[in-house]
Amino acid sequence: ASRNSDRLLSLVNDILDIQKIQLGTLDFHLKTIDIVSVVRQSIEVNELYAQNLGVTIVGHLPSYPIYVMGDSDRLAQIMSNLLSNAAKFSKPDSRVDVRVMLDGKCVRVDVEDYGVGIPESFSDKVFMKFAQADDAKHRSKGTGLGLSISKAFIERMRGTIHYESQENVGTLF
């Protein structure tokens, strides 16, 4: 009952976020933040979830701050979505690598898993609302809203999100 109510609460919150995005009423508090710190905290928050799935999150983070203009709460939400997806779709006893680096004038954050990958037939639906791959090995207990919300948040902060995936090898967001 507790797990079901948590799942329902997550679904309701995701639907509310999607609605606010569509209406343009979702508040963003943009300010200068240290993205390395946000990513480090997100790794810490998601470590137990990953460990329960037999997955280790490994941060490859610089020892110095990298400042960006963003909303730290929304960035943490994006990172939690990417990290939980990566852990969920990883093979047991594997790892998820997280990197933060400068890429020209941009900052790049990578979340890479070594799991089941995203089927080629699903590639055009990855960022769609309620989208989940159909076959059994890719089925998850998510709402199918996380990547859609993440993409909207990232674009609202003037960023981009991309992915590369190979079935049974892994995925990099």
C-alpha positions as a Markdown table, in Angstrom:
| # | Residue | x | y | z |
|---|---|---|---|---|
| 1 | Ala | 0.0 | 0.0 | 0.0 |
| 2 | Ser | 2.8 | 2.4 | 0.9 |
| 3 | Arg | 4.7 | 1.7 | -2.4 |
| 4 | Asn | 1.4 | 2.1 | -4.4 |
| 5 | Ser | 0.7 | 5.5 | -2.7 |
| 6 | Asp | 4.2 | 6.7 | -3.3 |
| 7 | Arg | 3.9 | 5.7 | -7.0 |
| 8 | Leu | 0.5 | 7.5 | -7.2 |
| 9 | Leu | 2.0 | 10.6 | -5.5 |
| 10 | Ser | 4.8 | 10.6 | -8.0 |
| 11 | Leu | 2.4 | 10.2 | -10.9 |
| 12 | Val | 0.3 | 13.1 | -9.7 |
| 13 | Asn | 3.3 | 15.4 | -9.2 |
| 14 | Asp | 4.6 | 14.5 | -12.7 |
| 15 | Ile | 1.2 | 15.3 | -14.2 |
| 16 | Leu | 1.0 | 18.6 | -12.3 |
| 17 | Asp | 4.5 | 19.5 | -13.6 |
| 18 | Ile | 3.5 | 18.6 | -17.2 |
| 19 | Gln | 0.4 | 20.7 | -16.8 |
| 20 | Lys | 2.3 | 23.7 | -15.4 |
| 21 | Ile | 4.9 | 23.4 | -18.2 |
| 22 | Gln | 2.1 | 23.4 | -20.8 |
| 23 | Leu | 0.4 | 26.4 | -19.2 |
| 24 | Gly | 3.7 | 28.3 | -18.7 |
| 25 | Thr | 3.0 | 28.6 | -15.0 |
| 26 | Leu | 5.9 | 26.5 | -13.7 |
| 27 | Asp | 8.2 | 28.8 | -11.6 |
| 28 | Phe | 11.9 | 28.7 | -12.2 |
| 29 | His | 14.4 | 30.4 | -9.9 |
| 30 | Leu | 17.4 | 31.0 | -12.1 |
| 31 | Lys | 20.6 | 32.0 | -10.4 |
| 32 | Thr | 24.3 | 31.3 | -10.6 |
| 33 | Ile | 24.8 | 27.8 | -9.1 |
| 34 | Asp | 27.7 | 25.3 | -8.9 |
| 35 | Ile | 26.5 | 22.4 | -11.2 |
| 36 | Val | 29.2 | 20.1 | -9.7 |
| 37 | Ser | 27.7 | 20.5 | -6.3 |
| 38 | Val | 24.1 | 19.8 | -7.6 |
| 39 | Val | 25.3 | 16.7 | -9.4 |
| 40 | Arg | 27.3 | 15.5 | -6.3 |
| 41 | Gln | 24.3 | 15.9 | -4.1 |
| 42 | Ser | 22.0 | 14.1 | -6.6 |
| 43 | Ile | 24.4 | 11.2 | -6.7 |
| 44 | Glu | 24.3 | 11.0 | -2.9 |
| 45 | Val | 20.5 | 11.1 | -2.8 |
| 46 | Asn | 20.1 | 8.4 | -5.4 |
| 47 | Glu | 22.9 | 6.0 | -4.2 |
| 48 | Leu | 20.6 | 3.9 | -1.9 |
| 49 | Tyr | 18.1 | 3.4 | -4.7 |
| 50 | Ala | 20.8 | 2.3 | -7.0 |
| 51 | Gln | 22.4 | 0.0 | -4.4 |
| 52 | Asn | 19.1 | -1.7 | -3.8 |
| 53 | Leu | 19.2 | -2.6 | -7.5 |
| 54 | Gly | 22.8 | -3.8 | -7.3 |
| 55 | Val | 24.1 | -0.8 | -9.1 |
| 56 | Thr | 26.9 | 1.6 | -8.1 |
| 57 | Ile | 26.9 | 5.2 | -9.1 |
| 58 | Val | 30.4 | 6.5 | -9.8 |
| 59 | Gly | 30.9 | 10.3 | -10.0 |
| 60 | His | 33.7 | 11.5 | -12.2 |
| 61 | Leu | 33.5 | 15.1 | -11.0 |
| 62 | Pro | 36.0 | 17.9 | -11.1 |
| 63 | Ser | 37.4 | 19.1 | -7.8 |
| 64 | Tyr | 36.5 | 22.7 | -8.6 |
| 65 | Pro | 33.1 | 24.4 | -9.1 |
| 66 | Ile | 31.6 | 25.0 | -12.5 |
| 67 | Tyr | 29.0 | 27.8 | -12.4 |
| 68 | Val | 25.9 | 27.9 | -14.6 |
| 69 | Met | 22.7 | 29.8 | -14.6 |
| 70 | Gly | 20.0 | 27.5 | -13.5 |
| 71 | Asp | 17.4 | 26.4 | -11.0 |
| 72 | Ser | 19.1 | 24.1 | -8.6 |
| 73 | Asp | 15.8 | 22.3 | -7.5 |
| 74 | Arg | 14.9 | 21.6 | -11.1 |
| 75 | Leu | 18.4 | 20.5 | -12.0 |
| 76 | Ala | 18.3 | 18.1 | -9.0 |
| 77 | Gln | 15.0 | 16.8 | -10.2 |
| 78 | Ile | 16.4 | 16.2 | -13.7 |
| 79 | Met | 19.5 | 14.4 | -12.2 |
| 80 | Ser | 17.3 | 12.2 | -10.0 |
| 81 | Asn | 15.3 | 11.2 | -13.0 |
| 82 | Leu | 18.3 | 10.4 | -15.1 |
| 83 | Leu | 20.1 | 8.6 | -12.3 |
| 84 | Ser | 17.1 | 6.5 | -11.3 |
| 85 | Asn | 16.4 | 5.6 | -14.9 |
| 86 | Ala | 20.0 | 4.6 | -15.4 |
| 87 | Ala | 20.0 | 2.4 | -12.3 |
| 88 | Lys | 16.6 | 0.9 | -13.1 |
| 89 | Phe | 17.8 | -0.1 | -16.6 |
| 90 | Ser | 21.3 | -1.3 | -15.6 |
| 91 | Lys | 22.3 | -4.9 | -15.2 |
| 92 | Pro | 22.9 | -6.0 | -11.6 |
| 93 | Asp | 26.4 | -5.6 | -10.4 |
| 94 | Ser | 27.1 | -2.8 | -12.9 |
| 95 | Arg | 27.7 | 0.9 | -12.5 |
| 96 | Val | 26.4 | 4.2 | -13.7 |
| 97 | Asp | 29.0 | 6.8 | -14.6 |
| 98 | Val | 28.3 | 10.5 | -14.0 |
| 99 | Arg | 30.6 | 13.1 | -15.5 |
| 100 | Val | 30.6 | 16.9 | -15.4 |
| 101 | Met | 32.9 | 18.7 | -17.8 |
| 102 | Leu | 33.4 | 21.9 | -19.7 |
| 103 | Asp | 32.7 | 21.5 | -23.4 |
| 104 | Gly | 33.8 | 24.7 | -25.1 |
| 105 | Lys | 31.7 | 27.5 | -23.6 |
| 106 | Cys | 29.1 | 24.9 | -22.4 |
| 107 | Val | 28.9 | 22.6 | -19.5 |
| 108 | Arg | 28.2 | 18.9 | -20.2 |
| 109 | Val | 26.7 | 16.5 | -17.7 |
| 110 | Asp | 26.7 | 12.8 | -18.7 |
| 111 | Val | 24.8 | 10.0 | -17.1 |
| 112 | Glu | 25.9 | 6.6 | -18.6 |
| 113 | Asp | 24.6 | 3.2 | -17.8 |
| 114 | Tyr | 25.6 | -0.2 | -19.1 |
| 115 | Gly | 22.2 | -1.8 | -19.2 |
| 116 | Val | 19.5 | -2.9 | -21.6 |
| 117 | Gly | 19.7 | 0.2 | -23.9 |
| 118 | Ile | 16.8 | 1.9 | -25.7 |
| 119 | Pro | 15.4 | 0.0 | -28.7 |
| 120 | Glu | 15.9 | 1.7 | -32.0 |
| 121 | Ser | 12.2 | 1.4 | -32.7 |
| 122 | Phe | 11.6 | 3.6 | -29.6 |
| 123 | Ser | 14.1 | 6.4 | -30.4 |
| 124 | Asp | 11.5 | 8.9 | -31.7 |
| 125 | Lys | 9.4 | 8.5 | -28.5 |
| 126 | Val | 12.0 | 8.7 | -25.8 |
| 127 | Phe | 11.0 | 12.3 | -24.7 |
| 128 | Met | 7.3 | 11.9 | -25.3 |
| 129 | Lys | 4.8 | 12.1 | -22.4 |
| 130 | Phe | 3.8 | 8.7 | -21.0 |
| 131 | Ala | 6.2 | 6.9 | -23.4 |
| 132 | Gln | 7.6 | 3.6 | -22.3 |
| 133 | Ala | 9.2 | 0.9 | -24.5 |
| 134 | Asp | 6.7 | -2.0 | -25.0 |
| 135 | Asp | 8.6 | -5.2 | -24.8 |
| 136 | Ala | 9.1 | -7.0 | -21.5 |
| 137 | Lys | 12.8 | -6.5 | -21.1 |
| 138 | His | 12.4 | -2.7 | -21.3 |
| 139 | Arg | 9.3 | -2.4 | -19.1 |
| 140 | Ser | 9.6 | -0.4 | -16.0 |
| 141 | Lys | 7.6 | 0.9 | -13.1 |
| 142 | Gly | 7.9 | 4.5 | -14.1 |
| 143 | Thr | 5.2 | 7.0 | -15.2 |
| 144 | Gly | 6.7 | 7.6 | -18.6 |
| 145 | Leu | 6.9 | 11.3 | -17.8 |
| 146 | Gly | 10.4 | 11.8 | -16.4 |
| 147 | Leu | 12.3 | 12.3 | -19.6 |
| 148 | Ser | 9.6 | 14.6 | -21.0 |
| 149 | Ile | 9.7 | 16.7 | -17.9 |
| 150 | Ser | 13.5 | 16.7 | -17.9 |
| 151 | Lys | 13.6 | 17.8 | -21.5 |
| 152 | Ala | 11.2 | 20.7 | -20.8 |
| 153 | Phe | 13.1 | 21.8 | -17.7 |
| 154 | Ile | 16.4 | 21.7 | -19.5 |
| 155 | Glu | 15.1 | 23.7 | -22.5 |
| 156 | Arg | 13.5 | 26.2 | -20.1 |
| 157 | Met | 17.0 | 26.8 | -18.7 |
| 158 | Arg | 18.4 | 27.1 | -22.3 |
| 159 | Gly | 20.1 | 23.8 | -22.4 |
| 160 | Thr | 19.7 | 20.7 | -24.5 |
| 161 | Ile | 19.4 | 17.0 | -23.8 |
| 162 | His | 20.5 | 14.2 | -26.1 |
| 163 | Tyr | 21.1 | 10.5 | -25.8 |
| 164 | Glu | 23.0 | 7.7 | -27.4 |
| 165 | Ser | 22.0 | 4.1 | -26.9 |
| 166 | Gln | 22.8 | 0.6 | -28.1 |
| 167 | Glu | 20.7 | -2.3 | -27.1 |
| 168 | Asn | 22.2 | -4.6 | -24.5 |
| 169 | Val | 25.2 | -2.2 | -24.2 |
| 170 | Gly | 23.9 | 0.9 | -22.5 |
| 171 | Thr | 22.7 | 4.4 | -22.8 |
| 172 | Leu | 24.3 | 7.8 | -22.4 |
| 173 | Phe | 22.2 | 10.9 | -21.6 |
